[in-house]
């Protein structure tokens, strides 16, 4: 089902498209984990809890890099991507954090072509 973009915000449209593609609603953590897995580019396997957190961190760095907060530095010997913090994130209240992450995720999915501009 194609939804009209005139009645939905970009965030709502992204949420709808992700639900259609993956079968359930996804919160920021789930989306960041998925992006981290995509960027990690490794075959599917079971990850330990600390590895899952690292994968989510890859997702965070990936979506915040275009905003100038992180810079991609390359991959290590185990082929995991690494980023350098370029600018400390400002103090943001929960609403501002949510908005920044929504904007960063929308930007990421537009750049990948999953979400149309």
Secondary structure, DSSP 8 states (H G I E B T S, - for coil): ----TTSS-HHHHHHHHHHHHHSS---HHHHHHHHHHHHHT-------HHHHHHHHHHHHHHHHHTTTSEEEEEE-TT--EEEEE-S------HHHHHHHHHHHHHHHHHHTTSS--
